[in-house]
Amino acid sequence: IPDIGWQKINSANAYGREAKPNERGAGPKLAKATIEAVTGLPIHYYIKLDFAGFTKIIDALGGVRVNVPQAFTDYEYPDNNYGYEPAAFSAGWQDLNGDRALQYVRSRHGNNNEGSDFARARRPQAVLEALQKRALALSTLLNPNKIITLADIMGENMATDMEIWESLKLFELAKQINTSAI
């Protein structure tokens, strides 16, 4: 991490925020610089969504439907009191509300090989794909109340360095993504 040294890449945001608490976007700015330094790829924009926003968006969309490839239990899923609670998922199609979707993507210690880095990378992709389908469904796009609710949630729980016109362009690009090629 620039000006910090060797640390986990996912802590760059926190280091940036801590180093410059009064500078808006200091955390994401350092995270972008870190990712650019590690990958050699330019990072033009960031979108940061907190856990509360993640769960609220999924709930506002009526949940997401995700295919869980194999059953697993994570006995070390963090609870809200600095302890642990089990998070268990059955194999097959699951209808997940916001809280369950967050457990699914954040699980780190699942049994049945679901604690591996590969499994931890696959689960958020599956939820994001399901979220994309829900968000782009006509039942969402033609419902002004749902659009207003989603905009309010994003306004309260999301930060970005994109201009509105850039966000709209990203939305148009998102509709064209072939999720089977991810």
Secondary structure, 3 states (H helix, E strand, C coil): CCCCCCCCHHHHHHHHHHHCCCCCCHHHHHHHHHHHHHHCCCCCCCEEECHHHHHHHHHHCCCEEEEECCCEEEEEEECCCCCEEEEEECCEEEEECHHHHHHHHHCCCECCCCCCHHHHHHHHHHHHHHHHHHHCCHHHHCCHHHHHHHHHHHHHHEEECCCHHHHHHHHHHHHHCCHHHC
